[in-house]
Amino acid sequence: MIAEQLTVRRIGPADDAAPAENLLVRFFREEAFTTPDDVIRQRCRILRDLETCALFVAETSAGPAGVATVSMQYGIEFGWLGEMGDLYVVPACRGQGIAQALVAAVEEFLRKRAAAGYQVTVAPHSRQAFRLTDFYRKLGFSEEGREILYRRF
């Protein structure tokens, strides 16, 4: 079921990023991520202003209901690739097609920029609590056998 009066829009450089910032702060607190609120807000504004990144907000008649972020990188093997770093829907609004609408906006952004594809990272907690791997598989994602390793500076 698609939420009534659902609109998804990209937050651009001239737009107030507060709706996306507020949703991302809420998301990070619900998931117990440790990034401080002021850092989340600052990074939202930076991401909003970069041409190779996008910040999307889904809104219903009741207000902001979801948010998605995407970043692009360029490499030898694939050329342009994207990563959907965040996808969050307010719990009371889940099951209404909002996440799928945000994913569609992310995909349109990437296709217009000739991206070869994109990836998502599913945290262990989210994989278990929300069955996110199953959700993404239904959208056409699959494991490709690569292992992502991370090193903090």
Buried (B, 14 or more C-beta within 10 A) or exposed (E): EEBEEBEBEBBEEEBEBBBBBBBBBBBBEEBEBEEEBEEBBEBBBEBBBEEBBBBBBBBBEEEBBBBBBBBBEEEEEEEBBBBBBBBBBBEEBEEBBBBBBBBBBBBBBBEEBEBEEBBBEBEEEBBEEBEBBEBBEEEEBEEEEEEEEEEEE
